[in-house]
Amino acid sequence: MVRPRTLLFASERVNSVKPYHDSMFECVPFNDEIISLKTATAQDDEPIMWSYAYQIGDVLIDAGCANAAHDLEGYLSDHEIKRVLVTHPHEDHCGGLSVLPDETVVYAHPSAVDQLLNPPELDDFFKFVWGQPKPIREVQPVPDQVSVGDYVLKVVDLSGHYSNMIGFLEREQGWLFSADAVPLPSKKYIAMPEEDISQMISTMERIQSMDLEVLFDGHRGPILTPEAHVQKRIDYLKTAQARAKALKEEGKSVGEIIAEMGYEGPWYLEATKGRFSIEFFIESLLRSDSGE
C-alpha cells in the first residue's frame, strides 16, 4: 500500500479555556472513501496523544479534542459534514462537537446525551491534554444503522472502556470503527473506575468474530492486522486477570497484588487526581465475569 500523504495544519488558536499550548491537526486519507482526522495537544512540537475521528462522505465518526476544535472548524469550512456519530462522551472524542455548523445532526447512544449537552468540568491535567468540551444544543439517539453512499454502518455495542460505548461496523468491507474498545497499550495496567475489564475482554472476543479487514482505532488509527492486534490484548488481560484472582485466593490485598504483579504507575498518574489508578484496574480484574 502506498503511504498516504499527510497534511499538517499548524495552529496556535487553541482551547478557549486556557490558550497556553499549541494544537495539532492532521488529515490523512486512508482510501478514496475514508479520511482520518487526527487531533492533539502539542508539547515540544510533538503530539501528547493523537485522537482519531473518521470522515466517510458527509458523516464524521467522533470529533476529536477541544484543544484542536478551531483546527477542525477550519477543516469543516471546506468539507461538508451533515451527520456526526459519537461513540462515547469522553473529552478526547467529543471535544470538537461545539464548532459544528448548526445544521449538523449529532447522534449518540441515549445514555451519552446528558454528558454531551452538559460536559463535566475537567481537572487541569485533562484540560491541558485534551481541552474542556463545550456544551452543544441537541443530540439525537443514534439509529440502528446509518447509510453513507454505498456503505451501511451498523451500530455495535463495544462496552468495557465505557458503559454503552458504541462502534460502527461496515460488514461488507470488514471495517470496524472501534473507538476505545481495544486498549491502546498492549499491556494495560491503569484504569478508570467505570472501566469493566471482563466486559472489555468479551467485547474484544466479539470483535475477533467480525472477520475484519481494518480496525479504525480511536488513538492508533487504521490497523491493518486487527486479529493479531486484538488477540495480543485479550491474551494479556486474561493472563493478568487469572494472576490477580489467584493472588486474591491466597489472601492478598489489592496493594499486595499490585506489588506481586510488579505494576508501577506512569509519571502522570498522580496528575489525574484519582481519575485513573492501578487499584481501579486490579479491582476490575477481580470482579466476576458477570460484572458483579
C-alpha positions as CSV (number, residue, x, y, z in Angstrom):
1,M,0.0,0.0,0.0
2,V,1.2,3.5,-0.9
3,R,1.8,5.6,2.2
4,P,-0.9,8.4,2.2
5,R,0.2,12.0,2.0
6,T,-0.1,13.8,5.4
7,L,-1.4,17.3,5.5
8,L,-0.5,19.3,8.7
9,F,-2.4,22.3,9.8
10,A,-0.5,24.2,12.5
11,S,-2.4,26.4,14.8
12,E,-1.9,28.4,18.0
13,R,-5.7,29.1,18.3
14,V,-6.4,26.6,20.9
15,N,-8.6,25.8,23.9
16,S,-10.6,28.9,24.8
17,V,-10.4,27.9,28.5
18,K,-6.6,28.2,28.7
19,P,-4.8,29.1,25.5
20,Y,-1.3,28.2,26.8
21,H,-0.3,25.5,24.3
22,D,-0.5,24.6,20.6
23,S,-2.9,22.3,18.9
24,M,-2.1,19.8,16.2
25,F,-4.4,18.7,13.4
26,E,-3.7,16.3,10.5
27,C,-6.0,14.9,7.9
28,V,-4.7,11.6,6.4
29,P,-6.7,10.0,3.5
30,F,-6.9,6.2,4.2
31,N,-8.5,5.4,0.8
32,D,-10.9,7.1,-1.6
33,E,-13.8,7.0,0.9
34,I,-12.2,7.5,4.4
35,I,-10.2,10.3,5.8
36,S,-8.5,10.1,9.3
37,L,-8.8,13.4,11.2
38,K,-6.2,13.5,13.9
39,T,-6.3,16.0,16.8
40,A,-3.9,16.5,19.7
41,T,-2.3,19.0,22.0
42,A,1.3,19.7,21.1
43,Q,4.1,19.6,23.7
44,D,7.6,20.4,22.4
45,D,6.2,20.3,18.9
46,E,5.0,16.7,19.4
47,P,1.5,15.3,20.0
48,I,0.9,14.3,23.6
49,M,-1.5,11.7,22.1
50,W,-3.5,11.6,18.9
51,S,-7.2,11.2,18.9
52,Y,-8.7,9.9,15.7
53,A,-12.0,10.9,14.1
54,Y,-13.0,9.5,10.7
55,Q,-14.9,11.1,7.8
56,I,-16.9,9.0,5.4
57,G,-18.7,11.1,2.9
58,D,-20.8,13.6,4.8
59,V,-20.5,11.6,8.1
60,L,-18.0,12.1,10.8
61,I,-17.3,9.5,13.4
62,D,-16.3,11.3,16.7
63,A,-15.0,14.8,16.7
64,G,-11.6,14.9,18.4
65,C,-10.4,17.0,21.3
66,A,-11.4,20.5,22.3
67,N,-7.8,21.9,22.2
68,A,-7.9,21.4,18.4
69,A,-11.5,22.4,17.9
70,H,-10.5,25.6,16.0
71,D,-8.5,23.5,13.6
72,L,-11.5,21.2,13.0
73,E,-13.6,24.2,12.4
74,G,-11.2,25.4,9.7
75,Y,-11.4,22.0,8.1
76,L,-15.2,22.0,8.2
77,S,-15.3,25.3,6.3
78,D,-14.1,23.4,3.2
79,H,-15.7,19.9,3.9
80,E,-19.4,19.4,4.3
81,I,-20.3,17.2,7.3
82,K,-24.1,16.6,7.8
83,R,-24.0,14.0,10.5
84,V,-21.7,13.1,13.4
85,L,-21.8,9.7,15.1
86,V,-20.4,9.8,18.7
87,T,-19.0,6.6,20.1
88,H,-18.9,7.8,23.7
89,P,-18.7,11.1,25.6
90,H,-15.1,11.2,26.7
91,E,-13.4,14.6,26.1
92,D,-10.9,13.2,23.6
93,H,-13.7,12.1,21.3
94,C,-16.4,14.8,21.6
95,G,-14.4,18.0,22.1
96,G,-14.9,19.3,18.6
97,L,-18.7,19.0,18.6
98,S,-19.2,22.6,19.6
99,V,-17.7,24.0,16.4
100,L,-20.0,22.1,14.1
101,P,-22.4,24.1,11.9
102,D,-25.9,24.4,13.4
103,E,-27.4,22.2,10.7
104,T,-25.2,19.3,11.5
105,V,-27.0,16.5,13.3
106,V,-25.2,14.8,16.2
107,Y,-26.1,11.2,17.0
108,A,-25.1,9.2,20.2
109,H,-26.3,6.5,22.5
110,P,-29.1,7.8,24.7
111,S,-27.0,7.3,27.8
112,A,-24.4,9.7,26.5
113,V,-26.8,12.6,25.6
114,D,-26.8,14.4,29.0
115,Q,-23.0,14.4,29.2
116,L,-22.7,15.8,25.6
117,L,-25.2,18.5,26.4
118,N,-23.6,19.4,29.7
119,P,-20.0,18.2,29.7
120,P,-18.5,17.8,33.2
121,E,-15.7,20.2,34.3
122,L,-12.3,18.6,33.8
123,D,-9.3,18.9,36.1
124,D,-6.4,21.0,34.9
125,F,-4.4,17.9,33.7
126,F,-7.1,16.8,31.3
127,K,-7.8,20.4,30.2
128,F,-4.1,20.5,29.2
129,V,-4.0,17.1,27.5
130,W,-7.3,17.3,25.6
131,G,-9.2,20.6,26.4
132,Q,-12.6,21.3,28.0
133,P,-15.5,20.3,25.8
134,K,-18.3,22.9,25.5
135,P,-22.0,22.2,25.7
136,I,-23.9,21.5,22.5
137,R,-27.5,22.2,21.9
138,E,-29.0,19.0,20.6
139,V,-28.2,15.3,20.3
140,Q,-30.4,12.7,18.6
141,P,-30.5,9.0,19.6
142,V,-28.3,7.0,17.2
143,P,-30.3,4.7,14.8
144,D,-29.5,1.0,14.5
145,Q,-27.7,1.7,11.2
146,V,-26.5,4.6,9.2
147,S,-26.3,4.6,5.4
148,V,-23.4,6.6,3.8
149,G,-23.5,6.3,0.0
150,D,-23.0,2.6,-0.8
151,Y,-22.0,1.8,2.8
152,V,-24.0,0.7,5.7
153,L,-22.6,1.4,9.2
154,K,-24.3,-0.9,11.7
155,V,-24.2,0.2,15.4
156,V,-22.5,-2.4,17.6
157,D,-22.1,-2.4,21.4
158,L,-18.5,-2.0,22.4
159,S,-18.9,-1.7,26.2
160,G,-16.0,-2.1,28.5
161,H,-13.9,1.0,28.4
162,Y,-17.1,3.0,28.8
163,S,-20.6,1.7,29.6
164,N,-22.7,1.7,26.4
165,M,-19.8,2.7,24.2
166,I,-20.7,2.0,20.6
167,G,-18.9,1.4,17.4
168,F,-19.8,1.2,13.7
169,L,-19.4,-1.9,11.6
170,E,-19.4,-1.9,7.8
171,R,-19.8,-5.7,7.4
172,E,-19.3,-6.0,3.6
173,Q,-16.0,-4.1,3.8
174,G,-14.8,-5.6,7.1
175,W,-14.4,-2.2,8.7
176,L,-15.0,-1.5,12.4
177,F,-14.7,2.0,13.8
178,S,-13.9,0.8,17.3
179,A,-13.3,4.0,19.4
180,D,-11.5,2.8,22.6
181,A,-12.8,-0.8,22.6
182,V,-9.3,-2.1,22.2
183,P,-6.8,-0.8,24.8
184,L,-4.1,1.5,23.4
185,P,-1.2,-0.2,25.3
186,S,-0.6,-3.9,24.7
187,K,-0.2,-4.3,28.5
188,K,-2.8,-2.1,30.1
189,Y,-2.5,-1.7,33.9
190,I,-4.3,1.5,34.8
191,A,-8.0,2.1,34.6
192,M,-10.9,4.4,35.4
193,P,-13.4,3.2,38.0
194,E,-16.1,2.8,35.4
195,E,-14.0,0.5,33.2
196,D,-15.1,-3.1,33.2
197,I,-12.1,-5.4,32.2
198,S,-14.2,-8.5,31.9
199,Q,-16.6,-6.7,29.6
200,M,-13.7,-5.3,27.7
201,I,-12.4,-8.8,27.1
202,S,-15.8,-10.0,26.0
203,T,-16.1,-7.1,23.6
204,M,-12.7,-7.9,22.0
205,E,-13.7,-11.5,21.6
206,R,-16.8,-10.4,19.7
207,I,-14.6,-8.2,17.6
208,Q,-12.5,-11.2,16.7
209,S,-15.6,-12.9,15.3
210,M,-16.4,-10.0,12.9
211,D,-13.8,-11.1,10.2
212,L,-12.3,-7.6,10.0
213,E,-10.0,-6.2,7.3
214,V,-9.4,-2.9,9.1
215,L,-9.8,-1.8,12.7
216,F,-10.2,2.0,12.8
217,D,-8.9,2.6,16.3
218,G,-9.7,5.8,18.3
219,H,-6.0,6.5,19.1
220,R,-3.8,4.3,16.9
221,G,-5.6,5.0,13.6
222,P,-6.3,2.3,11.0
223,I,-4.9,-1.1,12.0
224,L,-4.4,-3.5,9.0
225,T,-3.7,-6.5,11.1
226,P,-6.7,-6.4,13.5
227,E,-6.8,-10.0,14.5
228,A,-3.2,-10.1,15.9
229,H,-3.5,-6.7,17.4
230,V,-6.7,-7.5,19.3
231,Q,-5.6,-11.1,20.3
232,K,-2.4,-9.8,22.0
233,R,-4.5,-7.6,24.3
234,I,-7.1,-10.4,25.0
235,D,-4.3,-12.8,26.0
236,Y,-2.6,-10.3,28.2
237,L,-5.7,-9.2,30.1
238,K,-6.8,-12.8,30.6
239,T,-3.4,-13.7,32.0
240,A,-3.4,-10.7,34.3
241,Q,-6.9,-11.5,35.5
242,A,-6.1,-15.1,36.3
243,R,-3.0,-14.0,38.2
244,A,-4.8,-11.3,40.2
245,K,-7.6,-13.7,41.1
246,A,-5.1,-16.4,42.2
247,L,-3.3,-13.9,44.4
248,K,-6.7,-12.9,45.9
249,E,-7.4,-16.5,46.7
250,E,-4.1,-16.5,48.6
251,G,-5.5,-13.7,50.7
252,K,-3.5,-10.9,49.2
253,S,-4.9,-7.3,49.4
254,V,-5.2,-5.1,46.3
255,G,-2.0,-3.3,47.3
256,E,-0.2,-6.6,47.7
257,I,-1.5,-7.9,44.4
258,I,-0.1,-4.7,42.7
259,A,3.3,-5.3,44.3
260,E,3.3,-9.0,43.3
261,M,2.4,-8.2,39.7
262,G,5.1,-5.6,39.5
263,Y,2.9,-2.7,38.4
264,E,4.2,0.8,38.9
265,G,2.3,4.0,37.9
266,P,3.4,6.1,35.0
267,W,4.8,9.6,35.7
268,Y,1.5,11.3,35.1
269,L,-0.7,9.1,37.2
270,E,-0.8,11.5,40.2
271,A,-1.8,14.4,38.0
272,T,-5.0,12.6,37.0
273,K,-6.2,13.2,40.6
274,G,-7.7,9.8,41.0
275,R,-9.4,9.5,37.7
276,F,-7.0,6.7,36.7
277,S,-5.3,4.3,39.0
278,I,-3.7,0.8,39.2
279,E,-6.1,0.0,42.0
280,F,-9.1,0.5,39.7
281,F,-7.5,-1.9,37.2
282,I,-6.9,-4.6,39.8
283,E,-10.4,-4.2,41.3
284,S,-11.9,-4.6,37.9
285,L,-9.9,-7.7,37.2
286,L,-11.1,-9.2,40.4
287,R,-14.8,-8.6,39.7
288,S,-16.7,-11.6,38.5
289,D,-17.1,-12.2,34.8
290,S,-20.8,-11.2,35.1
291,G,-19.6,-7.7,36.2
292,E,-20.9,-8.1,39.8
